[in-house]
Amino acid sequence: MNLLTIVKNSIYLFFSHVLVRFVSGIATILVARSLGIDEYGLLSLAISITIISGFFTELGLTHTLIREGTKAGSDIEELLAIYLGKRLFYGGLTLLVTCVLILTLYSPSHYQVLLWCVIPSILGSVLTGYGVAYFQVTQLMKFTALIRASTGLLTALSLLLCFYLKSDVFSYSLAYGFSILFGGVISTGLVLRKVRFKLKWSNKLSNGLISFSISGFVVMFFPQLGPIILEKTSSLTQVGNYSAAYRIPSILYQIPNVLALAFYPMLFKLSNANNNFEQVKLNIMQTKFMSCIGMMLCLPFAIYSEWWVNIVLGRQWVEAAFLLSVLSFIVLLQSISSPISDGLAAAGYHKKRSIFQVANCCLAVILFLLLSSRYGAVGAAFAAVIVELINLIGLVALRKIGIVIIYKSLGSLAPIFITMLLLGYYLKGISWLNPVLGVVILFSLFLILTFSLDKELKGKLVNVLKKQVEKKTKSVKIGDSI
């Protein structure tokens, strides 16, 4: 188990996911300020449909590619040819069905915005996925980082250009769609420098595909439920407020998600080698690291949501403040459930996981419909948190050692988080205390208590830092001798 490799891959992914998402987040905030609540709600709806459609071009193929590609003696080039052939087929079918659904379900006044956002995005997602999947299975994360970064920056820059030109909502949707497409072209170009372009049709990647498809669909679908259902049960104003509030937790989650992406191939590698003991140890470490980061990200936004909304979005978005306070807990819940889900998949529990997630998905639709129709965006926010909590409980229960993994991961972290949350609400009541100072106090105490009570977490971080310092020192000595 090479923790240093995971850390290096995490750093590459950090720059591609977190920093690019941060820039994209700034662009999105400016878009929200520029368009207003209703038009931003329409654009959010278009992006939600785009994300759902993009999933159907993939259907879990990346997971089966990683599973097969990490096996000893696997032919990566052949597997990639099969992967591309299936994705192109799924992409064409998805494009046709999505266009029919848009023309059937939505108002003609929305056709232009929705179609010109969705069509190029579907094509782009196929090409982007081709590159990301190849470099992920070969664990060349710097190229995965380059692909993510180029696509994200293209999207952000195109949105910023529209903001500068004071464009209408159609121009924003067009810019979003074609930036995804151009990112896909860059991704494909990087792959073709490593392997030959080849298409092949085979069932090699089909084993277990349905289970991975269901799991991937649920992960992708949950964040999009709010905008899609709110558009039917409430108004575009409610969609706009919910989408603006949800945007912040979705960006924040990319930080712990970097670790999930870095750990994922290693979990399968240990599982394929039948090294179950080390696989469980790695999964506990992953859960502990991700949970710790998720807790730190949740605290400031759950406590000081009004201040953040006022700073980031402006006073006209005041209704989004309470939504942000509720939705910030999603960052924490996903930071715990994601590594648990990865561990289940790597250990061969993906079928049981899929059955549970289908049931939870049905429950999610019912909860969103009931709560959003009665309480609007507030109801949708609570529905989102409840669904994530049920998802976490179910994933833990699916595995006999699930409780053990949770206990070893959160045994010391959970009491610290609850203490900091209560302290945060107390600090918020002190009128003279600036929110920035309050956050600094909470972070400092959280880290002090965590490293004092969790010796294993502290030890792992210290070991990684020591190895990195030793490596740098060794390279310097070699350079001096030359």
N, C-alpha and C positions, 0 to 999 in steps of 0.2 A: 504493500500500500504506500504509494508515493505521494505524501501530503504536499511536498514542494511542487510537484507537477500540477496538482489541483490548484494551488495558490497562484502559480504562474498563469494557468488557463483562466482563473478567476480575474486576474488583472487585465488580461486581454479582453475578456468579456465585459469587464467593468467599463472600459473605455467605449466599447461598441454599444452597450445597452444603457448604462446609467447616464453617462455624460451626453450621449446623443439624445436620449429620452428627455434629459433636462433641457437641452436646446429646443427640442420639439415641444416640450411643455411650455416654454416661454412663448414660442410661436403660437401655440394653441390658446394661451391666455390672451395674447394680443388679438387673435381672431375673435375670441369671445367678446372682448371689449369693443371690437370694430363692428361686428355684425349685430349685436344685441341678442337678447334671450331667445326670441322666436326663430330667427334665421340660424342662430348657432344650434338650436335644437334640430332643425332640418339637416344641417351638415353633420351633426352627431349621429342622426338616424342613418344617413348615407354611409358614414364610416362604419357603423355597427353592421350594416348589411354587407359591406365589403369584407369585414373581418370574418363573418360567418361564411360567406361565399368562399373566401380564401381557404378556410379549413377543408371544405369539400373537394378542393383540388389536391389535398394531401391525404386525408383519411387515415392517419396513423402510419403512413409508409416510412417516415423518418425513423420511428421507433423500431420497426422491424428491420430496417437497413442497419441501424446501430447494433441491434441484437445479432444479426447475421454477420455483419462486418467485423465485429470484435472477436469472432470465433477464430481459432487457430487455422491457418491455411485457406482463409476465405479469399475469393477473387473479387476485389473491390471494384475493378473496372466492369466486370460482368454484372455485379449487383447494381451498380450505378446506372448501367444501360437499362436494366429492368425497371429501376426506380423512375427514370425519366420517361420511359414509355407509358407507364401507368399514370404518372402525373399529367402528362399531356392529354391522355384520354379523359381522366377525371376533370381536368380543367375545361376541356371543350364541352363536356356534358354539363358541368356546373354553370358555365357561361350561358348556355341555352336555357336551363331551368330558371336561373336567377332573373334573366330578362323577362321571361314569361310571368313570373311571380310579381315582379315590380309593376308590369303593365296591368296585372289583374287586381292587385291588392291596394295600390296607392292612387292618389288623386293625379289627374293629368298635369296639374300645375307643378307636381313634384318630379315628373318623369325625367326632365332634362338634368336636374341636379343629381338624382339617384343613378341614372344610367351612365353618365359620363364620369362618375366617381367609381362605379363598380366595374365596368368593362375593362379598362386598362389595368385596374388593380388586380383582377383575376389573372390576367396574362402575366403581370409582373410577379405575382406570388408564386407561380409555377417556376419561373426562371430563378427567382431568389432562393426558393427552397432547394433547387438543384445544387446550388453552390454551398449553402449552409449545411445541408445533409452530408455532402462529401467531406467537407473540412471538419465536421463534428465527428464523423465516424473514424477519420484518420487522426483525430485529436490535434489538428493544426489550427488551434483556436485563434491565432493571430489573423488568419484569413477569414474566419467566421466574423471576427471583430471588424475587419475591413469591410465586409459585405454589409453587416448591420449598420456600421457607421456611415457608409456612403448612401445607403437607402434612407436612413434617418435624417442625415444632413440635407439630402436632396429635397425630402419632404418639408423639413423645417424652412429651408431657404425659399422654396416655392411659395409656402404660406406667408413668409415674411415679405416676399415681393408683392403678393396680392394685398397684404396689409398696407405696404408703402404706396401702392397704386390706388388704394381705396376701392378695391374691386367688390363686385357683388358675390352672392353666395354660389352662383354657378361657376364663376371663375375659380373660387376656392376649391370646389369639388373637382374641377378639371385639373387643377394644379396638383391636388392630392393624388388623383388616379395616375397621372402620367409620371409623377416622381417615383411611384412604386414600380412602374414599368421600366423606367430608366435604371433604377437600382437592380432590377432583375437582369438587365442586359450586362451590367458590370459584373454581377455574380457569375453569370454563365461564361463570360470572358475569362475570369480567373480559373474556373474549372478546366476549361479547354486548354489552358497552358499546362495542365498536369496530366490530363487523360484525353484520349481520342473521343470525338463525338460518336456515340453509338446508341441505337435504340434496340430494345429487345423485349419480347413479351414472354413472361414465365410466371409460374406460381411460387417461385422461391421466396418471395416476400409476403406471401398471402397467409402463411401460417400465423394465427393469432392476430391477424390484421383487424378483425371485427372488434376484438377486445380493446386494442389500442385506439381504434377509431372512436369507440364510444367514450373512452376516457378522455381523449383529446377534445372531442366535441363538447363534453361537459365543462372542461377547463376553459375552453374558448367561449362557450355559450353563456355561462353565468354572467360575465360582465356586460354582455349585450342585452340581457333580458330587460333591464331597466328601461333604456331608451325605446326598445321595440314595443314593449307592453304599455308603457306610459303614453306613447303616441296614440294608442287605441283607447285607453281607459281615462286619459286626462287631456292635457293640452301640450303644445310645443313649448310653452313657457315652463311647464313642469319638466319636460324632457331636457330643456336647456339647463335648468338649475341642477338637476340630478347629474347630467353629463359633466358639467363644470366641476361639481363637487367630487365626482368619481374619478375625474382625470388626475387629481393629486395623489390619491392612494395608488392608482394604477402605475404612475411614474415611480412612486416610492418603492413599490414591490419589486421593481427591476433590480434593486440593490441586492436583496437576499436571493433573488432568482438567478443572479450571476453564479452563485455557489451551486445552485441546483443543476445548472447546465454543465458546470465543471465536474461535479461529482457523478453525473448520470452515466457516462460511458464506463467509468471505473467500477460502478456498482455492477453493471452487466458483465464486465471482464472478470470480476471475482466470482460472480454467479456461474458464468460459463466454465470456470475452473473448479467448480464445486467447492469453493472455499467459503462456506456459509458463515463460519464464525467471524472471519475478517469482514465479510460483507455486512453483517449486523453491526459490528464495531464501527465501520465506516458510516453506516446509516445513522447511528446514534450521534457520531461526531457531526455529520451533516445537519441533523435536526437541531442539535445544540447551537451550532454556529448561526444557522438561519433564524432560529427562534430569538436568539440574543439580538440580532440585527433588527428583526421585526418588532420587537418590544421597544427598542430605542426609537424607531421610526414612528411608531404608533403614538407614543406619549405626547410629543409637542402638538400634534394635530388634533388629538382627542381633547386636549385641555384648552388650548388657545386657538380654537377654530375660527372664532370671530376675528381675531387679529390677523390670522393668515389670509382669510377671504378678503378682508379690507385691503391688505397690502397687495395681494396677488391679483384679485379680480376687480376690486373697486366697490364702492358703496352700493351700487345698483344691484349687486349680487348678494345682498345681505341675507336673503332667504337660503342661500346655499351653505351658510355657516353651520347651522345645526346638522345638515346633511353630512358635511365633512366630518363633524365630531363623531357621528355614528359610523360612517363608512371607513374611517381611519382604522377601526378594529379589524377590518378585512385584511389589512397588511399583516397584522399579527397572526390571524387565523390561517392565512395562506402560507405564511412563512413556516408554520408547523405542519400543515397538512401536505404541502408539496413534497418535502423529503419523505414523509410517511408513505405517500403514494408512489414515489420513485422506488422505495424499498420493496413495496408490494410487487411492482412490475418486475423488478430485477429478480425477485425470489420466486416468480412464477405464479403469483396470485392475481394476474391481470384479468382473468375471466370473472372471478368473484368480485373484484373491484369494479368491473364494468357493469355487472348486474346491479350492484348497490348504487352506482352512479346514475344509472338509468332511472331507478326508483327515485333517487334524490332530485333528478332533473324534473321529473313529473311533479314532484312536490313543490319544487321551486316555481314552476309555472303557475301552480294553483295559489301559492303564497303571494307571488307578485300580482296576480290578477285580483285577489281578494283585498290585499292591503293597499295597492295603488289606486284601485277604483274608489276606495273609501277615504284614504288619507293622502293621495297624490304622491309626490316625490318622497315625502317623509315615510309613507308606508313602504315604498319601494326600497328605501335605504334600510329599514329594519328587516325587510324580507331578505335582502342581500346578506346581511350579517347572520340571520337565523339559518339560512341555507348553508353558509360556510361553516357554521358551528356544527350543524348536523353532518356535514360532509366530513369534518375532522373526526367526530365521534365514531362514525361508521367506518372510516378507514382504519382507525386504531383497533376497532372490534373485529376486523376481518382476519387478523393475524394473531395467533396464540401469544406471541411475544410482543404484541403491539403495546400493551400496557407497560411492559418492561422497558421498551424503547422510549416511551413517553416519560416514564418515571426517571430513567437515567438521564434523559435530555433536559427535563423541566423541573426536576426535583428541587433544585436550588434557585432556578431562574424565576419560576412562577411566583413564589412569595415576594421576591425582590420587585417584580413588576407591579404586583398589587399594592405593595407599600409605596412605590414611586407614583402610582396613579392617584392614590389617596392624598399623598403629599402634594402632588401637582394641583389638585383641585383646591387644596388649602392655600397654596401659594398664589393661585389665581385670585383668591379673595382679598389678597393684600393689595390695596389700590395703588400704592407707590412703587410696587415692584414691576419693573419692565418685563414683558414676556420673554425677551431675549435672555435676560439674566435668569429668569425662572427656568428656561430650557437648559441653560448652562449648569445650573444647580442640579437639576434632575439628571442630566447626562453624567455629571461628575460623580454623584452619589451612586447611580446605577452601576457605573464601571468599577468604582471602589468596592462596592458590595459584591459584585459578580466575581471579580478576581480574588476577593478575600474568601468567598464561600465555595467557589467552584475551582478547585486546584487543577483538575484535568484540563479545563478550557484554558486556563493560564499556562499550563505546561505545554500544551500543543502550540500555542502562539509563540512562546519563548523558543521552542525547538526550531520552528520554522525560521524565526528571525536569526537564530544562531547559525543555521545552515546557510542562510543567504549571506550573512556577514563573512563566514568562513570561505564561501565560494568567491566572493568579491576579493577577499584578502589574497586568496590563492592566485586569482587571475592577475592581480596587481604585481605579486612577486614574480610570476612568469614573465610579465611584461618588462619588469625591471632587469631580469636576468638576460633578456634578449637585447 
